[in-house]
């Protein structure tokens, strides 16, 4: 019974992580478009905003910084 509860909790956490990754990547897409698009690119240059990487599901617990990509 405990194993079933734990499996269900993991499933819910996995669903939430999927939703959060989708939310993050969607907002980063909009942000990156604004950084590149006129006239907001002028403000981005003044404020030193740069493109942000997308999360691509690789392991975040290591020192591999290629887990994020543009």
Backbone torsions as a table, in degrees:
resi	resn	phi	psi	omega
1	UNK	NA	-41.4	178.1
2	UNK	-65.0	-37.1	178.9
3	UNK	-64.2	-41.1	178.2
4	UNK	-63.1	-43.0	178.6
5	UNK	-63.0	-43.3	179.3
6	UNK	-64.5	-41.5	178.7
7	UNK	-63.3	-40.0	179.1
8	UNK	-66.0	-41.4	177.3
9	UNK	-62.2	-42.9	178.4
10	UNK	-62.8	-38.9	178.2
11	UNK	-63.4	-42.9	178.5
12	UNK	-65.6	-40.4	178.3
13	UNK	-64.2	-42.2	179.4
14	UNK	-62.3	-41.6	177.2
15	UNK	-63.1	-41.5	179.3
16	UNK	-65.8	-40.8	178.0
17	UNK	-63.6	-40.5	177.3
18	UNK	-59.3	-45.8	179.5
19	UNK	-62.8	-43.0	-179.9
20	UNK	-67.1	-38.9	176.5
21	UNK	-62.6	-42.6	179.7
22	UNK	-63.7	-42.6	178.0
23	UNK	-62.1	-48.2	179.9
24	UNK	-58.8	-52.3	-177.1
25	UNK	-63.8	-35.3	177.1
26	UNK	-64.8	-43.5	178.6
27	UNK	-69.5	-36.9	177.7
28	UNK	-66.2	-35.7	176.0
29	UNK	-60.3	-48.1	178.9
30	UNK	-63.1	-43.9	179.2
31	UNK	-59.2	-49.3	-178.1
32	UNK	-62.5	-36.4	176.6
33	UNK	-63.7	-41.9	-179.2
34	UNK	-66.8	-36.0	179.7
35	UNK	-65.1	-30.2	-177.0
36	UNK	-93.1	-23.1	-169.0
37	UNK	-91.3	138.2	175.4
38	UNK	-72.5	139.8	1.7
39	UNK	-93.7	-2.6	-177.3
40	UNK	-67.6	-21.0	177.8
41	UNK	-65.5	-26.4	177.7
42	UNK	-67.3	-46.5	177.4
43	UNK	-63.4	-40.7	179.7
44	UNK	-60.0	-41.4	178.7
45	UNK	-67.0	-41.7	179.2
46	UNK	-62.7	-43.5	-178.1
47	UNK	-85.4	-1.0	179.7
48	UNK	61.5	36.9	173.7
49	UNK	-78.5	140.1	179.9
50	UNK	-128.0	162.9	177.0
51	UNK	-59.1	146.5	178.6
52	UNK	-111.1	148.9	-178.6
53	UNK	-79.3	157.0	174.9
54	UNK	-89.3	151.1	174.6
55	UNK	-85.0	127.9	-175.0
56	UNK	-120.0	24.2	170.3
57	UNK	75.9	13.4	177.2
58	UNK	-83.1	173.5	-175.9
59	UNK	-67.5	124.8	-178.6
60	UNK	-95.9	-3.0	-176.3
61	UNK	-90.9	2.2	179.6
62	UNK	-110.0	-176.6	-179.6
63	UNK	-93.6	11.9	179.8
64	UNK	-76.7	106.2	-177.1
65	UNK	-85.3	3.7	175.8
66	UNK	-84.2	6.8	178.2
67	UNK	-67.9	-21.7	177.0
68	UNK	-110.1	144.3	-179.2
69	UNK	-140.3	156.6	176.3
70	UNK	-91.0	NA	NA
